[in-house]
Amino acid sequence: MPKLNPLKNLHQSIIIRGAREHNLKNISLEIPRNKFVVITGVSGSGKSTLAFDTLYAEGQRRFVESLSVYARQFLDRMPKPDVDAILNISPTIAIEQKSITKNPRSTVATTTEIYDYLRLLFARIGKTFCLNCGEIILRDSVESVVNTFSDLDDGKKFYIAFEIPTHHGHSFKEECDALKARGFFRLLINNEVVDLNESEVITQSKKNIYVLVDRYIHRSNTKTTKTRLADSIQTAFVEGNGYVSIFNLESNLPRHFNQHFECANCKIKYDEPEPSTFTFNNPLGACKKCQGFGRSIGIDLDLVVPRKEKSISDGAILAWTTPYYKHNMDDLLSIANEAKVRVDIPFSDLTSEELQIVLNGYKKKYHGIYGFFKSLEKKLYKIQNRVMISRYRGYTICDECNGSRLKKEALAVKISKKTIFDISCMRIEDAKNYFENLELSKFDFEIAKRILTELKKRLNLLNNVGVGYLSLNRLSMTLSGGEAQRINLATSIGSSLIGATYILDEPSIGLHPHDTNRLIKILKSLRDLKNSVIVVEHDSEIIRSCDHLIDIGPFAGERGGEIIYEGKIPNKLPKTNSLTLKYLFGKEKIPIPKKRGETKNGKSITIRGAKENNLKNITVSFPLNKFVCVTGISGSGKSTLIHQILYAHAMRRFGATYVQKPGAVDLIEGFNFIDGIVLVDQSPIGRTPRSNPATYIKVFDEIRELLSKTTTSKLHGYSPGFFSFNVAGGRCDACEGDGFQKIEMQFMADIYLECESCKGKRFKDEALQVFYQNKNVDDILNMTVDSAIEFFSQFQSAKKVVKKLQPLFDVGLGYIRLGQSATTLSGGEAQRVKLAAYLTSQKNGNQLFIFDEPTTGLHFDDIKKLLACFEALIETGHSIIVIEHNLEVIKCADFIVDLGPMGGVSGGEVVATGSPDEICRNTNSITGKYLKAVLV
């Protein structure tokens, strides 16, 4: 261990002494402050342990120490990182690769605070338009009414009046007497002035009768007349309960003004816009029907008409194909000629006019699809009606707010003809352009200047981190780990903190090489704000761009945890056992396959007419029994094509109850060539701390079986279930097998503290007294996969355990612990655990495996192992489709589908298909441009 001078570079470096957390080997190092630092190494070498479990954990602990007495009462129970000392640490902010929230109301705009600024902007300068007549709603004042006379010619004559009061229970005569008592003696009836002192007015109605306040002759330059005009208008407003009417004696047409926020034509009152008016998380602004979710339970047309390529006459309307309801179809066919509805063309080709008739009915001869279901709802006491409705019911766009999630009053407020929902539907890039070109009056601009500055800054940052293709109303729960992290990064930069330490976990996840340089600029701009930026990363471009490199290794798990290299990126490869530097300088390489699988004459799955989201009616084929890569700029449509169309429709085809609604497509051919489909994505393998790799791959069943066969278990009658932490028995009763307890902190993230009863072991003492070959259940769960394979391989009775653990080692997860909580696994680790589970199950037949960025969290050396697993799957007759940006993986594919050319509305097209060499020769492919560099 190098000797460090605690006073040396005190203000220039974060000094770590004797770090031993997890697999770290008592390491000491100096991390330069206000620099862009990359921590790298093979998967499981200790990168995240150093960055998050040591550095960030200590920063968080010290932060809690500075808080109130209430917060500090938990400090003694917060685990202190196993480190001798950390000196000169600044406030730490962790940006990890996890989705921001699972709240179904949370969107990109709300997470980044953009929606807060939008609400404030619309409340301050938004113009309200009448929902009935479309006229702008204005609140008049004495000054604004006086100003309407400024451009008139001198000599014009006007009457200033207000409508006669109408008090409940008062006769007209009583109203007139009250007016005379207050000094008003003239009425205006049918444009004629009536003096109350000279004649008695007899009328049946009080409507359209006005009380005359003043007769005014306009003089533009006379101060006295202006003062008199203002006084008269003020009097009329007071006596008229906020209303005043001015009659032009030439036209005899009144012009109405009011001090209320209401439509001058329709007399409909509106509430003045406030920020809460536009909040769908608040009852004041949320749509009452869907309560701010934008979707409500209703009849799902996609279930009613599941195959839109069929015509009406061929039975496209599934609900009416049974004999009991066939008369509804007969009604539709009988009016088709008269209503000009074509019943012999694909349902998807019907015009909007034809579709409206099919859905809503025609005269009294045909009640429509929606009318049919409404009639069933009226007779829900019949069980067949309840069954019928439930079969075709699903979550659909709310028909009251049309998915805006807001009350209609909020949508009446506009800025430059756009509602807040219109702007929320924009992509980040489009919203950025909209606000940069927004034209406002000088008055509105002064009010909105600071708000617009913040909006533009945040939108520009989001665009620069490569998520400009996302719409502002995109749900946060649908974001990938990389997208969520880059949004957090942009939000952090927008806060303009200075002197903090930012720790990021692979911000390049999901980013095409085309966008990597923009990300690097963002990271450096964060550094230039006098912050320390520490990034756990494997991307070669980001590593080459850093100010300081820390390489941990040499291998994973117990064989890692050492500093292999520390310093600036060298100009040439030094003498080192650093795998990272060996790959960077080309001494180690991921080899290009010597022979690629033939793709032209084999079986394939073909998608025709895909048009979901930004896909532009594309047709594309995926050869089977091959390794296929889907590539393209972030937001080009890869996930839409593979997840929402290919996978969703395949699940429907194979009879699974699939929650996600399949994407729009004309036809998919070739499902008959596969026996099943498996999605291996980055979603967690479990939602509770009790889920772990051992339970997921079913190896814990074998381990519990071994423990139950020991002498101690037989003596006490312990079954395998006694060693489960999912059911009562041997598990700790205090934490119910979690190993820790959650403490809810007011205004802070919840804190998870080690269970005081079992000390994190998750089992009772009785269970911990049972040993298999001197190892109890806690000892076994704390083993790494590597050490567990080595341990169990010694015993004949544990062969099944070794067989199930081997796939975890094969996919590069030998370093993870068997009982490691599923909630602590990264997206990439969770994905590889799933792959190992499928390798363990050894499904027969041709399964189609779909992987979504499987290289997440993988070092170059680990990618080699992953590609070997892919090759093994293909050799056993399976097919693989991978969504990927990593060029080392793409270069090894048999076939590539490249989407683009850009993201969002500029994407959604098939740019190129073919082998990696063919993609490189295609000048339209941005992926091909970067792929050339690795195909050497």
Salt bridges, closest charged atoms under 4 A:
GLU21 OE2 - HIS22 NE2 3.78
ASP53 OD2 - HIS22 ND1 3.41
GLU58 OE2 - ARG61 NH2 3.16
GLU58 OE2 - ARG62 NE 2.79
ASP82 OD1 - ARG20 NH2 3.32
ASP84 OD1 - ARG20 NH2 2.82
GLU113 OE1 - ARG458 NH2 3.29
ASP116 OD1 - ARG119 NH2 3.19
GLU175 OE1 - HIS167 ND1 3.18
GLU175 OE2 - LYS206 NZ 3.91
ASP177 OD2 - LYS173 NZ 3.24
ASP214 OD1 - ARG228 NH2 2.53
GLU239 OE1 - ARG182 NE 2.97
GLU250 OE1 - LYS156 NZ 3.16
GLU272 OE2 - ARG139 NH2 2.32
ASP302 OD1 - LYS308 NZ 2.52
ASP302 OD2 - LYS661 NZ 2.59
GLU309 OE2 - ARG307 NE 2.87
ASP330 OD1 - LYS326 NZ 3.24
GLU338 OE2 - LYS363 NZ 3.16
GLU338 OE1 - LYS365 NZ 2.87
GLU354 OE2 - ARG342 NE 2.94
GLU377 OE2 - ARG393 NH2 3.78
ASP399 OD1 - LYS289 NZ 2.60
GLU429 OE1 - ARG427 NH2 3.46
ASP430 OD2 - ARG427 NE 3.11
GLU436 OE2 - LYS432 NZ 3.68
ASP444 OD2 - LYS127 NZ 2.79
GLU446 OE1 - LYS449 NZ 3.64
GLU454 OE1 - LYS457 NZ 3.62
GLU454 OE1 - ARG458 NH1 2.50
GLU483 OE1 - ARG474 NH2 3.95
ASP515 OD1 - ARG518 NH2 3.14
ASP528 OD1 - ARG527 NE 3.05
GLU541 OE2 - ARG544 NH1 3.79
ASP547 OD2 - ARG527 NH1 2.88
GLU558 OE2 - ARG817 NH2 3.51
GLU566 OE2 - HIS548 NE2 3.52
GLU588 OE1 - LYS864 NZ 3.84
ASP666 OD1 - LYS611 NZ 2.45
GLU669 OE1 - ARG608 NE 2.97
ASP681 OD1 - LYS834 NZ 2.52
ASP701 OD1 - ARG704 NH2 2.88
GLU702 OE2 - LYS804 NZ 3.56
GLU705 OE2 - LYS709 NZ 3.95
ASP733 OD2 - LYS764 NZ 3.33
ASP738 OD1 - ARG690 NH1 2.96
ASP750 OD2 - LYS742 NZ 3.95
GLU756 OE2 - ARG77 NE 3.65
ASP778 OD2 - LYS761 NZ 3.27
ASP852 OD2 - HIS643 NE2 3.06
GLU888 OE1 - LYS891 NZ 2.80
